[in-house]
């Protein structure tokens, strides 16, 4: 089993950055921390982190953010303990699989009949695309509703519904 912690970064979860997801997104920090505390030592904990070069093509769609080496690309302080003990996977696109070692890491740590739990931000972007790629690889995926958030509440709800109905992701209440 594994937990994928998606973009729980200063650039998305702390005020003052161009892609701050808003105060309501901070509500997931404590439930994510509690989940990691409960699963530490029992499951692989994988942190996928946005980490872009300065001229990344994604900046045609979104403002410049999470530049490699910047404070924005660092895991929030509340989860730093688990990041230090987990597996770090920098990424440059929405899916944690694109041009990363995530597939290899999962193959080494999780069998196909085990669950992969995905938490983090943004539900309708990086969480969604990572879940889609997990399902395309036939993993069982769980997304705890209280451990995902987005800056757009309607898109957040749509993504949860889409993951449940189309991708067969198990959406749990805790």
N, C-alpha and C positions, 0 to 999 in steps of 0.2 A: 504494500500500500504506500501511497505517497500523497503529500500535500504540495500543491503548486501555489505559491504566494505571488500574485501578479501585481507588479507596479506599486507596491506599498512604499512609495518614495516621497521624499520631501517635496519634489516638484509637483506632485498631485495632491498631497495631503497636508501641506502647510501653507498658510496664507502668504500672499506676496509674490507668488510665482504665476506665470502666465496661464498655466493649465491647472491651477488649484481647483479641485472638484467641489469646493464649498464646504461650509461647516457641517452640513448634514452627512457628508461622506466620512467625517471623522468618527461617526457613530460605530463604524465597523472595527475600529482599532482594538478596542477591548475584547470583543468576541473573537477576533482573529488571534489575538495574543493568548486568550484562554484556550483556544483550539490547539495552538502550537504547544502550549504548556502541557496539555493533556496527551498529545501525540509524540512529544519529544522522546527519542530513543526507541520508539515503536514503529515509526514510519519515516521514510525519506522526506526531508523538508527541502523543497527546491524553490529558490527565489528567482523569478524571472524579472529582469529590470530593464526598463527603457534606458538606452545609452547610445546617443546619436553622435555622429560627427557634425561639425559646424555647418556643413553645406548639405545636410541630409535632404533628399527629395520630399520627405514627409512634411517639411516646413512650408511646402506649397499649400498644404491643407490645414496644418495647425501651426501656431506660433512656435518659434525656436524654443526647445525645452530639453531638459535632461541631457545636456551636452556631456560627453565623456569626461570624467574627472570633476564635474561640477557638483555643488551641493545638491542640486535638483535630482541627480541620478543616484543619490545615496538613500538607502533604506531608512525609514523613519526611526528615531531613537527608541521608540517603544518596542520595536521588533529587532533591534540591532543584535541583541544576545542570540536570537535564533538564526539570524542571517550568518553570524560568525561561525555557527556550528552546522549550518546547512550547506546546500550546494548552490553556488552562484551562477546564473545564466544570463549574461547581458544579451539584449536583443535590440534590433533596430526597426522592427515592424510589429504590427498588431499581434500576430500569432507568436507565441513563445517558441514555435518550431522553426520559423523561417531563418535559415542561415545560422542556426545554433546547434549545440550538442544535446538539446533536450531529448530527442528521440533516443539517442544512445544511452543517456543517463537513465531514462525510464526503462529501457530494455535491460539494464544492469540491476535495477532496483525494484521492478514491479512486474508481476506476471499478469497476463491478460485477464485472468479471472479475479484479480484484485481491483479494488476501487482506487480511483485518483480523485482527490478532493481539490477543487479550485476555489480560491478566495482572492479578493483584491478589487482593484479598479482598472478600468471602467467596465462595468457589467456589459455594456453594449458595444464595447470595442475590444480591448485586449483579452478580457475574460471570455467573451463570446467566441472570438476567433481561435483562441487556444482550446476552448472546449470543443469546437467544431473539428479541429485537427486531432484532438484526442479521440473523438468518436470515429473519425475517419480511419483511425488506427485500431479501432475496436476495443478501446478501453471503456470500462464502466466509469462514469463520471458523476460526481456529486458536487453540487453547489449549495452551500448553506446560505439561505436568503439574507441572514443577518451579518454575513461576512463579505458581501459584495455591495458596491455603490457606484454611482455615476453622478456627473454634474447635471444630467438631464433625467429627471424622475420618470417621465413618460417613456423614454428610450430604455431606461433601466427595467421597467416593468415589461416592455415589449420583449427585451432580450431574454428575460427569465421565462416568459411564455414560449418564445421561439425555441429556447434550449430544451424546455420540457416537451413541447409538442413535436418538434421537427427533429431534434438531435437525440431525443430520449435521455436527456440528462436528468438525473434525480435531483429535484429542488427540495431541500429540506428546510425546516423552520428553525433549526439551530445547528 
